[in-house]
Amino acid sequence: MRNRIIASLFTIVIVSILIFMIQASSRKSYNSPQQSVLQTSLNNTENIIISKYQKVDYVNNETYSKIKSAYNKLNFNVSFNLGNVEEYGLYKKQFGRLLKNEVVFIEKQTGKEFYLNEYGFFSIDVDLGIFDLNNYTYYFFDINGDENPELCISDNASFTYVFKYDKDLDQFTLWQRYETPYIFLMGTKKNGYSGNARDAFFMLNEEGEYDYFIWFNIEGYRDSESKKDSYCFMVTLPQYVNQYNQDELSEHMKEQAVFDENQELYFFRVTEKQYKYLTKDYFKSVKIAREAIKKVTFTYKELFGT
């Protein structure tokens, strides 16, 4: 299941990055996720935009009721937990060693060890001659819920890396890495995704693995007869990684859905009103997270005093 999620994210992220590189002439603020704003050429009345969803029927009341019930159980509450603040001095000192390349960290997926300046986008900055700790943004809070602070480092455009320090083992681990401008932090154990009219919400466990997630998107098209702009509003059911429920969908529900082979998920078409109801708590949480994260955001000098 974890491989399915990673493959799905990888496909969407690659496509999103390509579009981002073409359209963007400057870096995008990390804390400004899109609110599902459709980026198409709908204003060109000579073009006919076709959506793969436009022929899909809306779900019936029974199916919508099940989707609604599932969304109502999700925890969108935003909280950037601080953890044990009395230990902050110790953790800042240790993370300072990591930043100065005095110690290595472990990439948990491979078990390989790296110094900070030889890993990922840091190594690219080194090669370009622009590696400078003062150029990055730092988030310092308990992201995994273990009551100890983790260090998140971002360039506000291309990546965010999350590092965990185990004081008992005196060991650093790359807890999570996000190499896309579209994934953003929403608090302890929570991430969001917003880009190119696609949005997602991810709940993580203490190890940084996905607990559950949802995807939803808006796709625009122009009616070939009326020439009017229209939109398809699509949502998935919440997917619980340890209780994968795709196969639990009734055949009747599957008949109303579209199966996305890249993501291996069933998408359901709902009305605009239904879409707004299902996603309102998520978008409310995104706004709250934008403000709340400021309290745990630092420059290098602010956090480490050097």
Secondary structure per residue as TSV (DSSP state, phi and psi in degrees):
chain	resnum	aa	ss	phi	psi
A	1	M	-	360.0	-42.2
A	2	R	H	-61.0	-38.6
A	3	N	H	-64.8	-35.9
A	4	R	H	-61.8	-44.3
A	5	I	H	-64.4	-45.5
A	6	I	H	-62.7	-43.3
A	7	A	H	-63.8	-40.9
A	8	S	H	-63.1	-48.5
A	9	L	H	-62.5	-40.3
A	10	F	H	-61.0	-45.3
A	11	T	H	-61.7	-47.9
A	12	I	H	-67.5	-40.4
A	13	V	H	-64.5	-42.9
A	14	I	H	-61.4	-46.9
A	15	V	H	-61.7	-43.8
A	16	S	H	-63.5	-41.3
A	17	I	H	-65.2	-40.8
A	18	L	H	-61.1	-44.7
A	19	I	H	-64.8	-41.4
A	20	F	H	-61.0	-42.7
A	21	M	H	-66.9	-34.7
A	22	I	H	-73.8	-42.7
A	23	Q	H	-84.2	-31.1
A	24	A	-	-91.3	132.0
A	25	S	S	-102.9	-7.9
A	26	S	S	-144.0	163.7
A	27	R	-	-69.7	144.9
A	28	K	-	-91.4	140.0
A	29	S	-	-63.2	132.1
A	30	Y	T	-64.5	-31.5
A	31	N	T	-95.7	27.0
A	32	S	-	-126.7	67.2
A	33	P	-	-64.1	145.5
A	34	Q	-	-69.2	150.0
A	35	Q	-	-101.9	53.5
A	36	S	S	55.0	40.4
A	37	V	-	-81.6	125.3
A	38	L	-	-74.4	125.1
A	39	Q	-	-109.2	89.2
A	40	T	S	-137.1	179.8
A	41	S	-	-99.7	41.6
A	42	L	T	-64.4	-23.4
A	43	N	T	-73.4	-13.3
A	44	N	-	-86.5	101.2
A	45	T	T	-68.5	-12.4
A	46	E	T	-82.9	-16.2
A	47	N	-	-92.6	148.4
A	48	I	-	-114.1	108.8
A	49	I	-	-87.7	126.7
A	50	I	-	-109.8	132.1
A	51	S	-	-107.0	140.0
A	52	K	T	-69.3	-11.8
A	53	Y	T	-99.6	-9.6
A	54	Q	T	-65.4	-21.3
A	55	K	T	-93.5	-1.5
A	56	V	S	-79.0	135.4
A	57	D	-	-75.2	153.5
A	58	Y	-	-69.5	150.8
A	59	V	-	-66.6	153.9
A	60	N	-	-81.2	174.6
A	61	N	H	-62.4	-36.8
A	62	E	H	-64.5	-45.4
A	63	T	H	-67.7	-42.7
A	64	Y	H	-61.2	-38.5
A	65	S	H	-61.0	-38.7
A	66	K	H	-69.2	-40.8
A	67	I	H	-63.9	-45.7
A	68	K	H	-59.5	-44.2
A	69	S	H	-61.7	-39.7
A	70	A	H	-66.8	-40.3
A	71	Y	H	-69.2	-33.8
A	72	N	H	-65.7	-17.6
A	73	K	T	-89.0	-8.8
A	74	L	-	-77.5	149.4
A	75	N	-	-102.3	98.7
A	76	F	-	-95.9	4.0
A	77	N	-	-59.4	135.6
A	78	V	-	-98.8	128.8
A	79	S	-	-153.6	115.7
A	80	F	-	-93.8	83.4
A	81	N	-	-62.0	138.4
A	82	L	-	-86.8	-26.7
A	83	G	-	77.3	-156.0
A	84	N	-	-81.1	97.7
A	85	V	G	-67.7	-20.7
A	86	E	G	-66.8	-18.7
A	87	E	G	-95.8	2.1
A	88	Y	H	-59.4	-40.0
A	89	G	H	-57.8	-44.2
A	90	L	H	-62.7	-47.2
A	91	Y	H	-69.7	-36.6
A	92	K	H	-63.3	-41.1
A	93	K	H	-62.3	-43.4
A	94	Q	H	-69.5	-42.7
A	95	F	H	-66.8	-28.4
A	96	G	H	-62.1	-36.9
A	97	R	H	-64.0	-40.2
A	98	L	H	-62.5	-44.4
A	99	L	H	-66.7	-29.9
A	100	K	T	-89.0	8.5
A	101	N	T	61.4	33.8
A	102	E	S	-88.2	-19.9
A	103	V	S	-137.9	162.3
A	104	V	-	-100.1	164.7
A	105	F	E	-123.0	162.2
A	106	I	E	-105.2	128.9
A	107	E	E	-83.7	108.8
A	108	K	T	-64.8	-28.2
A	109	Q	T	-67.1	-33.6
A	110	T	T	-111.1	-20.7
A	111	G	T	79.9	3.8
A	112	K	E	-79.6	153.4
A	113	E	E	-105.7	141.2
A	114	F	E	-140.3	148.7
A	115	Y	-	-84.9	153.9
A	116	L	G	-56.6	-43.8
A	117	N	G	-77.1	2.2
A	118	E	G	-115.0	14.5
A	119	Y	S	-118.4	137.3
A	120	G	H	48.8	-131.9
A	121	F	H	-70.5	-21.1
A	122	F	H	-63.1	-43.3
A	123	S	H	-65.8	-33.3
A	124	I	H	-65.4	-43.3
A	125	D	H	-63.0	-36.9
A	126	V	H	-62.0	-47.0
A	127	D	H	-62.6	-33.6
A	128	L	H	-83.2	-6.6
A	129	G	T	75.7	23.3
A	130	I	-	-119.4	11.5
A	131	F	-	-69.1	117.6
A	132	D	-	-153.3	120.2
A	133	L	G	-58.9	-23.7
A	134	N	G	-75.9	-10.9
A	135	N	G	-86.2	-8.2
A	136	Y	S	-104.4	160.9
A	137	T	E	-103.9	140.2
A	138	Y	E	-119.4	131.7
A	139	Y	E	-113.2	127.5
A	140	F	E	-128.4	103.0
A	141	F	E	-165.5	175.1
A	142	D	-	-83.6	90.4
A	143	I	S	-80.7	-24.3
A	144	N	S	-105.7	0.9
A	145	G	S	79.5	20.6
A	146	D	S	-97.8	8.4
A	147	E	S	75.1	7.5
A	148	N	S	-119.6	146.0
A	149	P	-	-76.0	144.7
A	150	E	E	-111.2	160.5
A	151	L	E	-110.2	121.1
A	152	C	E	-108.4	130.9
A	153	I	E	-121.4	130.0
A	154	S	E	-136.0	149.5
A	155	D	-	-98.0	7.1
A	156	N	S	66.1	19.4
A	157	A	S	-152.1	-52.3
A	158	S	S	-110.0	-27.8
A	159	F	-	-152.5	158.9
A	160	T	E	-141.1	123.8
A	161	Y	E	-112.0	136.8
A	162	V	E	-115.8	121.4
A	163	F	E	-112.9	139.9
A	164	K	E	-116.3	140.3
A	165	Y	E	-116.6	126.8
A	166	D	E	-101.6	106.0
A	167	K	T	-70.9	-25.1
A	168	D	T	-69.5	-36.8
A	169	L	T	-97.3	-6.7
A	170	D	T	49.5	55.7
A	171	Q	E	-136.9	138.8
A	172	F	E	-106.4	139.5
A	173	T	E	-133.2	140.5
A	174	L	E	-78.4	103.1
A	175	W	E	-71.3	-43.1
A	176	Q	E	-155.0	154.5
A	177	R	E	-137.1	138.9
A	178	Y	E	-128.1	107.7
A	179	E	-	-107.3	65.3
A	180	T	S	-161.9	148.9
A	181	P	S	-79.8	-2.8
A	182	Y	S	-101.2	-12.0
A	183	I	E	-96.4	135.5
A	184	F	E	-140.1	156.1
A	185	L	E	-79.8	135.8
A	186	M	E	-120.7	14.3
A	187	G	E	122.9	-166.9
A	188	T	T	-63.6	119.8
A	189	K	T	65.4	17.9
A	190	K	E	-130.7	137.1
A	191	N	E	-132.5	156.2
A	192	G	E	-125.5	162.8
A	193	Y	E	-135.3	134.0
A	194	S	E	-151.6	117.3
A	195	G	E	-176.7	138.0
A	196	N	T	53.1	48.1
A	197	A	T	66.4	15.5
A	198	R	E	-116.1	140.6
A	199	D	E	-136.3	153.5
A	200	A	E	-153.1	156.4
A	201	F	E	-130.1	131.9
A	202	F	E	-124.5	130.3
A	203	M	E	-106.4	127.6
A	204	L	E	-110.2	163.1
A	205	N	-	-99.8	-175.7
A	206	E	T	-64.3	-24.0
A	207	E	T	-88.1	-0.8
A	208	G	S	86.5	8.3
A	209	E	-	-90.5	158.0
A	210	Y	E	-75.0	131.8
A	211	D	E	-91.5	-53.9
A	212	Y	E	-153.3	165.7
A	213	F	E	-157.2	159.9
A	214	I	E	-136.5	151.6
A	215	W	E	-126.4	145.3
A	216	F	E	-153.4	151.1
A	217	N	E	-155.0	161.4
A	218	I	E	-117.0	131.6
A	219	E	E	-128.1	127.6
A	220	G	E	-96.1	154.5
A	221	Y	E	-153.7	162.8
A	222	R	E	-112.0	125.2
A	223	D	-	-63.6	126.4
A	224	S	T	-67.0	-23.9
A	225	E	T	-94.2	-50.8
A	226	S	T	-83.1	-18.5
A	227	K	-	65.3	15.8
A	228	K	-	-91.0	148.9
A	229	D	E	-79.5	134.7
A	230	S	E	-136.5	168.0
A	231	Y	E	-136.8	146.6
A	232	C	E	-106.3	128.3
A	233	F	E	-107.8	116.7
A	234	M	E	-122.4	140.2
A	235	V	E	-138.6	156.6
A	236	T	-	-107.1	163.7
A	237	L	-	-75.4	152.3
A	238	P	-	-57.8	135.0
A	239	Q	E	-110.1	114.6
A	240	Y	E	-93.4	119.6
A	241	V	G	-61.4	-41.4
A	242	N	G	-84.8	-5.8
A	243	Q	G	-136.5	59.4
A	244	Y	-	-56.6	118.7
A	245	N	-	-111.1	14.4
A	246	Q	G	-60.2	-41.1
A	247	D	G	-74.1	-11.7
A	248	E	G	-84.3	-7.1
A	249	L	S	-65.9	136.9
A	250	S	-	-70.0	156.1
A	251	E	H	-59.9	-33.7
A	252	H	H	-64.5	-39.8
A	253	M	H	-69.4	-40.1
A	254	K	H	-62.3	-33.9
A	255	E	H	-64.7	-24.1
A	256	Q	T	-92.9	-3.1
A	257	A	E	-109.0	167.3
A	258	V	E	-115.9	127.6
A	259	F	E	-90.8	119.5
A	260	D	E	-88.5	110.6
A	261	E	T	-68.0	-32.3
A	262	N	T	-67.1	-42.2
A	263	Q	T	-93.8	-13.3
A	264	E	T	56.0	48.7
A	265	L	E	-135.6	149.8
A	266	Y	E	-91.6	127.3
A	267	F	E	-107.5	139.2
A	268	F	E	-114.2	137.6
A	269	R	E	-89.3	126.8
A	270	V	E	-124.1	168.7
A	271	T	-	-75.8	165.0
A	272	E	H	-59.6	-42.1
A	273	K	H	-62.0	-44.1
A	274	Q	H	-65.3	-40.5
A	275	Y	H	-60.3	-45.2
A	276	K	H	-63.9	-36.6
A	277	Y	H	-67.4	-45.8
A	278	L	H	-65.7	-32.9
A	279	T	H	-102.9	-3.7
A	280	K	H	-61.1	-40.3
A	281	D	H	-68.2	-35.2
A	282	Y	H	-64.5	-51.0
A	283	F	H	-66.9	-30.8
A	284	K	H	-64.3	-41.6
A	285	S	H	-67.0	-35.1
A	286	V	H	-61.0	-44.3
A	287	K	H	-63.4	-42.6
A	288	I	H	-64.2	-41.8
A	289	A	H	-64.0	-36.0
A	290	R	H	-57.0	-40.5
A	291	E	H	-80.7	-42.6
A	292	A	H	-64.5	-33.7
A	293	I	G	-68.7	-20.8
A	294	K	G	-62.0	-29.1
A	295	K	G	-73.1	-16.9
A	296	V	G	-118.6	22.2
A	297	T	E	-106.5	134.0
A	298	F	E	-140.9	156.7
A	299	T	-	-86.0	169.2
A	300	Y	H	-59.8	-43.7
A	301	K	H	-66.8	-39.1
A	302	E	H	-64.2	-38.2
A	303	L	H	-85.3	-37.6
A	304	F	H	-112.9	-7.8
A	305	G	-	67.7	20.8
A	306	T	-	-131.4	360.0
